[in-house]
Amino acid sequence: MSRPLSELHVAVLMGGLSSEREVSLTSGKGCADALEGQVARVSRVDAGRDLAQVLADLKPDVVFNALHGDWGEDGCVQGVLETLDIPYTHSGVLASALSMDKDKCKAVLSAAGVVVPGGGLFDRHEVARGHVIPPPYVIKPNAEGSSVGVYVVREGANGPVTEVGEDSWTYGDLVMVEPFIPGKELCVAVVGDTSGPRALTVTDITPTKGFYDYEAKYAPGGSVHVLPAVLPDHVFEAALRQAELAHTAMGCRGVSRSDFRYDDVKDELVFLEVNTQPGMTPTSLVPEQAAYVGMSYQDLVRWIVEDASCPR
């Protein structure tokens, strides 16, 4: 932004329409609180389908996008902001849409040289009837975040996950099924644009029970974060470089977070997904990594606003 931060009116988008609404409200509150006193005015917007009219009435100088999940993270809201010609944070329309679609994201990153899991998209009813790949494997919605709707089918399981075939399933008719990769859950935050992304560090995540699902991510005490992760040097360095490569290949802007699994028996690092709207809650990984490299929560939020632009 060319104008001083202290002169800006910033609208913080939070809440939204997705299954990650509650997390977004927490992220948005944290970001809005951090901006109070740093900018001229902060407007807190619980984003609904009238968002275009709300923003047209507010006339903010910048939009801070703290939405998570579909509609707010998949290019839809980004398209609204491009139409309104309002500078906004995080990634643009194409990068957001590609990153949210796990199948397309894997195709782009595989072509760029990032190691991704096998498997693919299957009809959810077929997945509910029987094993479409040999266990152990993971079932996940193709376009959701925060591990919403994720199931792990263990080796030796007698049958499939029938829940994905029920009428209550709301995450689309195609689901991603991938081989389960044992070992460590790792993440890397990246800041910057495609010309100069910088990976911060690597975090090793251990859920206190089960796997790294929605509760483990956001409930206090749901997981233990070790940063920097204790890894062989070549694995640590590979995670940093692969996260930067993912950020660049997908066309991400601002902040992204790449998630990996590391099989320490096979010495194999495998990319899982890139998140273009990473959480900013008290238990979130990106603010934690930023603090590790000397960037406070307020500094991180300020930098994200200063990086805003339109088009993205």
Secondary structure by P-SEA (a helix, b strand, c coil): ccccccccbbbbbccccccaaaaaaaaaaaaaaaacccccbbbbbccccaaaaaaaaaccccccccccccccccaaaaaaaaaaccccccccaaaaaaaacaaaaaaaaaaacccccccccccaaaaaacccccccbbbbbcccccccbbbbbccccccccccccccccccccbbbbbcccccbbbbbbbbccccbbbbcbbbbbbbcccccccccccccccbbbbccccccaaaaaaaaaaaaaaaaaaccccbbbbbbcccccccbbbbccccccccccccccaaaaaaaacccaaaaaaaaaaaccccc
